[in-house]
Amino acid sequence: MLIIKIDNKTTIDKALKLLKSKVIKTKLMSELKNRKDYTKKSIIRRNEVNKAKYAQKLKNSSED
């Protein structure tokens, strides 16, 4: 749970900006999306390997 302390001087816009930045920094939304449905560990690992292969392919093609 995110807690944002504000005083009477703090405007709503400032409080929303603080909330938004805190959500982004803690990666709360991405965590909620990942928890929405179960993904097997083997599939997660396969996706990581495929991303690494793709990144390596892009790196190698740009060096040529």
SVG drawing of the C-alpha trace seen along z (x, -y; Angstrom):
<svg xmlns="http://www.w3.org/2000/svg" viewBox="-7 -26 38 51">
<polyline fill="none" stroke="black" stroke-width="0.4" points="0.0,0.0 1.4,-3.4 1.3,-6.1 1.6,-9.8 1.8,-12.3 0.5,-15.7 -0.2,-18.9 -2.9,-21.5 -0.7,-23.5 -0.3,-20.7 -2.6,-20.9 -4.5,-18.0 -2.4,-18.3 0.9,-18.0 -0.5,-15.0 -1.6,-13.2 1.9,-13.9 3.5,-12.4 1.2,-9.3 1.9,-8.8 5.7,-9.0 5.5,-6.6 3.5,-4.1 6.0,-4.3 9.0,-3.9 7.6,-0.9 6.4,0.7 3.0,1.4 1.0,1.5 3.3,3.9 3.2,6.2 -0.6,6.1 -0.6,7.0 1.7,9.9 -0.5,11.2 -3.6,11.0 -3.1,14.4 -0.7,17.2 2.3,17.8 4.4,20.9 8.1,20.3 9.2,22.2 7.3,19.7 8.7,16.7 12.2,18.1 11.5,18.8 10.4,15.2 13.5,13.9 15.7,16.0 13.8,14.9 14.2,11.3 18.0,11.8 18.3,13.5 16.5,10.6 18.6,8.0 21.8,9.8 20.6,10.1 20.0,6.3 23.4,5.6 25.2,7.9 23.4,6.4 24.2,2.9 27.9,3.7 28.2,5.1"/>
</svg>
